[in-house]
Amino acid sequence: MERFQSVGSPLVVFDLGGVLSPSGQAIADVSRILGVPEEILAGPYWAGRDAYDAGGSADDYWRGAAGALGRSIDSELVERLDQADVAGWARLAAGAARLLAELTGRGIPLAVLSNAPASLAAAVRASPWSASFQKLIFSSDVGLLKPDPMIYKTAEATLHPPPSGVVFFDDRAVNVAAARTHGWRAHVWTGCGEALEVLAREGVLHG
C-alpha cells in the first residue's frame, strides 16, 4: 500500500457494510442455515431490514423474513440466524485493516456511521478493530436511517468534527448525496486503494 503523510485533520467517517465489511458474506451464511438459495432469501432479507436497522427486534425481523419464505422458526433458530448475520457484517473486508492502520498511524481521526441493528452494533463495539475509531454511530442507536437528513445532523452533534470538516465514504450513492447536502465531503466507496487517493485529493494526505 502506498504511503501517505497527514497534512490536516478532518474527521474521516466510514460506512460499515460494503465499505469496511464485505457486503455478501452475511446473506450467504444465512441462506445456508435456512437451506434456501441466496437469490430467494434476498427479498425477505432486505424487506424488513430498515425496521431492524432502526432499532427493531431480532425476533420480529427473523420471524418476518422466515415467514415470507413460508417458514416458522423458533427462538433458537432466530438466535443462530442473528449470530451468523452479525458475524458476516462485523468482519473487516480485505485491505480494510491496512487502511485503518495507515490512517490511525498518521493521526487521522476516524468514525463510523452505519445503518445497523443493535446486535451488530454491539458486536462491532466489542471487536478489537473498533478501537481505531473515536466514535461509532449506528442507526439503531438513534432511530434514524441514512439517507434521512436528520441522521447526519444527529451524528455531527455527537461527532463534534474539527473545523476542517468531515470526509465520508459510503457504498450507496443516495447516502453520499444526502451527506453532501449536509455539507460533508462525501464519496462513493470504490475500494481501499481508491480511498487513499480520494483522501490525497481532499488534502488529507500527501505522498
Secondary structure, 3 states (H helix, E strand, C coil): CCCCEECCCCEEEECCECCCECCCHHHHHHHHHHCCCHHHHHHHHHHCHHHHHCCCCHHHHHHHHHHHCCCCCCHHHHHHHHHHHHHHHHCCCCCHHHHHHHHHHCCCCEEEEECCCHHHHHHHHHCHHHHHCCEEEEHHHHCCCCCCHHHHHHHHHHHCCCCCCEEEEECCHHHHHHHHHHCCEEEECCCHHHHHHHHHHCCCEEC
